[in-house]
Amino acid sequence: MRRLFIRARELWTRHPVALGVAATFGLSLLLRWLYLQASPDRTWPFSIFFYGDSRFFHAYALDWARDKPAQAALPYHPPLFPWMLGLLYRVLGEPQGSAYPYKLVLALLNSATVAFTWWWWRKVLGTGWSLLAAALFASSFGWLVLSTTYSNEVLYALFLSATCALMLRYRAGPTWPGALLLGAVMGLGALTRAEHLHLWPFLLAWAWLFRGQTPLTALATRWGAAVLASALVLAPWAVHNARVLRDINARTPGLEPLPVLAPVTVYGPINFAMANHAGATGGFTPDAVNRLGQDGNLDVANPAQRRMLLHGYAEGLSWMREHPADAARLCVAKLDRWLDGLSLGFGASNLPSGLSGARAPVDLFVPEGGWLKWPLALLILAGAALSLLPPWRVYALFTAVLLHRFLITLAFFGYSRGLLAIFPALLPLLLLPLVVLAARRPALAPRLPAYATALLLLLWVEAGALALRTPRGFMASGSTDSASGKLIQDDWVRIWPR
């Protein structure tokens, strides 16, 4: 045993990065597989704890896999995730009553994201703290759910992680290949979640802090090339959208034409209007569209809905100006929904938060109570404050990502999954106060992350025990369809263990 330990230590000394990547990938995938084995929804295309846009993703992917002629449908959803799902359908075959193989591929993709993120985290946090961050990412209950269902956050987290890694590498100014690579990643991220494109000003503001003595003309040229590269990645989809929107305008004469320039989607104005009105709740609610007819379906031929597509920003801002107190309360509600992402615990049993709670429309399950989010939110706030100090200025990149998501949340909907989507940037801020405190005690500094990581590994043992049993059962209640009597998955659903 002693000889085996010595060999393992020598191997780690010689190849720490390769072994770290392999370990974080393997352990992440193992926990996701064990979680699926204990889940009654492992063959469903969605999860009990998250429904989201899975129905749309599945239908879009089927059309793409079958080479159906593109219909002139309104470009409402970013296309990259359903394209990827369609590619899986082509390679693995269309679903035959089970989504399990596709869920495993998504789990594999997210496990690779955890391993890749650890690879560049260690350059910022150091090996010990980065391993703790990877264990938190791998064992997050929210990510166990998102990485084993049809969720575009799985793909987006990878592009956000790659964005942060490239920004850290080229913070003093990218090389020409680096500028093109960063631009490509930013473009692909925007095709996954449209708001990723709006991250550019925040990234450039952070890069300005590290400009050094590089001539401004050289910096402007290379950063400009990166932005241009992202635009080129978006160009084919923008051309497709222009063609579709021109066709829609031709089919709806007499109505105000839709603008044909839409790099990713057209949902900005109408989402803003749905997020900011007298009946808004802070989360997603389609009430603003439902009251305009068409049985709640978006119809570009409906004049009232057309006006929201065109002038949603003006309508939302007008309501906010006329009702400032209500708008302020709504912003608080949005942030509260967003911070609910921190209420989710760890492991297959969502410890310590538990598995009783509610799932908001198009959002992730949130456990009852939600006490965990407040201490974690304070740690993140402290980390963001520390990142503004010179010794920790590199962490300001993560604060910029957090600020971007904060503003997006204030403007649109409060999603708990929106906070989970930025885990590659969030976890370094969460751990930074602990890193700073431990640094004052040199004897404690290496031990604290090691002990915490070892404690988290018990979650793998618990998941293994659950996987050996019969899949767990859950009860659910909520609004039901009057015709079929089935739960309306796009509405509030309360969930608890059987």
N, C-alpha and C positions, 0 to 999 in steps of 0.2 A: 504493500500500500504506500509505504514511504517512497519507494522507487518510482511508483506511478505519479505521485504528487510532484516529485522532483522533475520528472520528464515533462509533466504538464506545465510546470513553472518555467522550464527552459524553453518550451515551445511558445509560451506566451511572451517571454522575453525576446525571442527571435522574430515572431510574427504577430505583434499585438493587434495591429489594425485588421489584418485578415481574419484572425480568430474572433475579434470583437464583432466584425460585420457578420460572420457566420453564426455566432452565438445569438446576436440580437435578432437576426432573421429567423433562425431556427426556433428560438423560444417564442417569438411573436406568432409564427405560423402554427406552432403546436398549441398555443393557448386559443387561437381562433378556431382550430379544428376541434379541440375539446369543447369549446363553447357551443359549436354547431351540433356536436353529438348529443349534448344535453338539452337542445332546443327543440320544441315541438314544431317550429316553423322552418326547419332546416331545408325543406324541399320547396317552400313557397318562394315566389319571386319578391316578396316583401317580408318584413319582420313584424312580429307582434308589437315591438317597441318603436318601429319606424315604418311608415307607409310611403310618405313623400310623393315623388313623381314616378314611382315604380311602374304604374300602369302605362304612363306615357312612354317611358324609356323602353319598356318591353314592346309596345306596338311599333314605335319608331324603328327599333332594332330589327324587328321582323320584316318590315318593309324594306329596310336597307339590305338585309341579308337575302331577300328574295328578288332584289333588283327591280322593285316596282318603280314605275315612272314617277318622278318627283311631282307631287301635287302642289298647286299654288296656295299652300297653307301659310298663314301668317307666321313669320319667324319669331316665335315667342320664347323657345327654350334654346340655350346654347347647345351646339350639336355634338361636341366631341365625345361625351360619355355615351350617348346612344350609338354613335358610330363604333366605339370600342366594343360595346355590347353586341352590336350587329356582327362585328368581326368574330367575336366568340361564337355566335350562332352559326357562322359559316364554317369555322374550324371544328367546333365540337358538335355541330348539328343543332337544329332547332329544338327547343325544350319539348320533351316527351313526358309531360306530367310531373317533372321535377326540375327545380332550379339549382339543385345541389352542386352540380359540376361548375356552374358559373359563379356560384357563391365562393367556392374554393379558390377559383382564379382571382376573384376580388380580394379574398383573404391573403393570397400570395402576393398580390400587388401591394397591399397595405403593409404587409410584413417587410417587403423590400423597401418601402418608404421609411419604416422605422429604422431599418439597418442603415440606409443611406443617410438619414438624418443624424443618427448617432455618429457616422463617419465624420461629418463636418461639425457636429456639436462638440466633439472632443477637442477641436482646435480653439473653441471659445470657453468651454466649461472645464476642460481637463478630463482625463480618462474616468476618474471615479464619479464625478458629478454627472458626466454625460451618460454613464451606464445607468445611473439612477433615473435620469430623464428618459432614457430609452425604456426602462422598466415601467415607468409611469405611462408612457405612450402605449406600450404594448398591452398593459393590463387595464387601461381605461375601459370601463364598461361601455361608455358611449362609443368608443372606437371598436369594441368588440361587436356592437350592433351595426354600426355604419359600414364596417369592412366585411360584413357577411350578408349584405343585402344590396339591392339596386340603388346605390347612392352615388351621386357625382362628387361628393366630398372625398371619396376614396381616390379618385383621379386628381382632384384639385389639391389635396394635401401634398402629393408628390411634386406638382409644379410649384407650389408655394415653397416647399423645402428646397427645390432646385434654385428658385429665385434667390432665396436667402444665401444659399451656398455660393452662388456666383457673385452676388453683391459683396460678400465678405472677401472673396478672392480678389475682386477687381475694384475694391473700394477707392483706391488711389487713381483709378482710371482704367478702363478695360483695354485689352489688346484688341486688334481687329477681329481675330477669331472669337475672342471673348465677347465682344460687342454683338457679333452675329448670333452666338449661342444664347446669350442673355435675351436678346430680342426674340429669338425663336421660342424660348421657354415662356416669356411674357405673353406672346401671341397665343400659344397653346393653352396657357392658363386662362386667358380671356375667353377662349372657345369652350372652356369648361365652366367657368363662372365669369359673367361679363364684367363684374366690378373689378376683377383683377387688373384690367387695363388702367383703371383709375389709380392704381398703386404707383404708377410712374412718378408723379410729382413728389411723393413721400420718399421714394427710393433716391431720387436725385438730390433732394434736400439733405438726406443723410450722407450721401457721397460727397457733398460739398464740404462737410466737416473734415474729410480726409484728402482734400485735393492736393495738399503739400505745395511743392514748387512747380508742379506741372503747368505749362502755359495754358491759359484759359481757352485759346483757340483749339489746341489739341484735345482738351477735355470736351469742349462743345462738339467737336467733330465726331469723336468716338461715341460719346453718349447719344448724340444725334443719330449715329449709325445704328445703335442698339434700338432706339425708338422706331426708326425706319424699318428695321428688320421685323419688329413685332407687327407693324402695319402691313408688311408684305405677307406675313403668315395669315393675317386676317383677310387679305385682299380677295382670294377666291370665294370665300363665304360671303363677303360683302357684295361681290358681283352677283352671286346667286340670289341674295336677298333683294338686290335692286331689281332683278328680273321678276321675282315673285311680286314685289310691291307694285311694279308697273302693271303687271297683269291684274292685280287686285283693283288698282285704280281704273283700269279699262273696264272691269266688270261692274264697277259701282259708279257709273256716271251720275253727275248731279250732286255728289257728296264731295266735301273738301278732300283733296288728294292727300294720301299719306306720303311723307318724305321718303325718297327711295334710298337715301344714304342710311344704312343700318349696319355698321361693322360686325355686330354680333346678334343683337335682338332689337325688338321694338318695345320691350316691356317697361322701359324706364318711366315714361309719363303715366301709364295706367297703373303701374304698381305704386307710384308715388301718390296718386289720387286714392287708391284703395287703402293706403297706409295712413293717410292723413285726412280724416273727415270726422263728423260728429259721432258716427257709430264705430269708429276704429277702436280696437282693443289693445293694440301694441304688437300683436302677432298677426299672422296672415288671416284675413277674412275677406271673402268675395262679396260681402253684402253690397258694396257700392256698385258692383256689376249686376248682381242678382236683381236689384230693384229696377234695373233698366230693361228687364224682359229677357226673352230668348231662353227661359228656364235656367238662367245662370250661365249659359254658354256664351263665350265671346264671339260676337258676330260683327265683322267689319261693315256689314250693310246696315247695321242698326245705327241711326244717326247719333243717339245719345252715347253709345259705346265708342263710336268713331271719334266723338269729341274728346272722350277721355284718353284715347290713344294719341290724339294730337295735342291736347291742351291739359293733360293731367297735372303737369308741374304747376301751371298757373292756377288750376282749381285747388290743388292742395295748399299752395302758398297763400291763396286768398282766404281759405278757411283758417289757416294758422294766424294770419294777421288779424282777422275778425274775432278770433277766440284765443288770445294768447295764453290765458290761464289753463284752458282745456288742452291746448297744444303742449304746454309745459308738463302737465300731468301725463299726457300721452307719451312724451319722451321718456319720462320716468318708468312708465309701464314697459316701453320697448327695451330699455336697459335692463329692467328686472327680468324680462323674458330671456334676454341675451345671457345674462349672468347665471340663469338657470343651468346653463351648460356646465357650470362648475359644481352643481349639486350632484351630478352623477359620480358615483364612486368607482370602485376597482374590482376586477375579477368577475367571474361568471355570475356571482350573486349580488353584484353592485354594492359591495361593502364600503362604508358602513351605512349607506343610504337605503338599501333594501329595494324590493321589486314591486312595491305598491305605489301607484301614482297615476298620472294621467298623460295622455299623448295629445298635444295640441294639433290642429290642422296643419298638415304638411311639415310637421316638426317631429323632433325626437321625444321619446318618453322622458318625463321628469318625475323623480320620486317625491313622495310626500315629505313635508318638512322643509327640506332644502337648506338646512343649517350649514352644510359643508361649504356652500358658495361664499359665505362671508369671510371666514379666515383665509380662504384661497384668494379671494378678490383683494384682500388687504396685502397679502404677500406680493401679488402681481403689481398692485399700485406702488408698493415700496420698491419693487424691482424697476419699475418704469422711472421712478424718481431717482434711483441710484444710477440709472443709465445716462442721466443727464450730466453726471459728474465726470471729470476728465479720466480718472482711472478706469472707469467702466463704460467709456463712450462707445465702444464697439457694440454694446448691447442696445444702443439707441436705434439700431436697425429694427430690432424686434418691437421697440416702442412705436416706431413709425408704422409698422404693420398693424399693431394694436390700435393706434389712433385712426388709421384708415378704416378698420372694421367698425370702430366705435362710431365714426361719422356716417358710415353706410347704414348702421343700425338705427341711428337717430333719424335718418332721412326716410328709411323704408320700414322693414318689419324687424321685430325682435325675435330672432331664432336662437334656440339653445344650441342647435347644430352649427350655427354660425361661429360660435366660440370654439367649438371642437375643431372646426376647419382650419383654424390658425394655430393648432398645437405645436407645429415646428417652431413658431416664433414665441408662443405663449409660455412653454415650459422653461426656457432659459430665464425669462423674467420672473417666473414663479420661484425658481431656485436661487436667483441672484442674491436675495437677502440672506439666505442660509449660507451661501458661498462666502459672503462678506463677513458674516459672524464667525464662521468656522475658521476663517483665515487668521483671526485674532488668537486662536488656540491651535498652534502648530501641531500639537500632539493629537488633537481631535479631528483636524481637517481631513485626513485620509480615511479615518475610521467611520465618521458619520455617514457618508454616502454608501460605504460598503455595508454597514449594518442595515441601513434603510433598504438597500437593494436586496439583501438576503431576506429581509422580512417580507418584501413584496413577492419573492419567489414562492412563498407559501400559497399564493393565489393559484399557482400552477398545480399544486398538490390538490387544492380544493376542487379545481376544475376537472382534474382527472377522476376524483371520487364521484363527482356529479355525472361525468360521462359514462361511468360504469353502471349507472342506474337507468331506470326507465326515464325517458324524456319528461321533464317537468311540465306540469299543466298550469294553465292560467285561465282566469275568468276575465271577461270584458263586458262593459256596459256603455251605452251611448245612444245617439239618435239612430233610428232604424228606418229603412226604406219601407214605405207604406205598402208597396206591391209585393216585395220579396220577403220582408221581415228581417233582412240582413242588416248588420251594422253599416252605417255610412262611414267609410274609412277616412274620408276627407274632413270629418267633423271631430269634435272632442271625443275621446275614448278613454274611459277609466279602466285601469288594469290592476289586477292583484293575483298573487299565487293561489292556486286551488288548494 
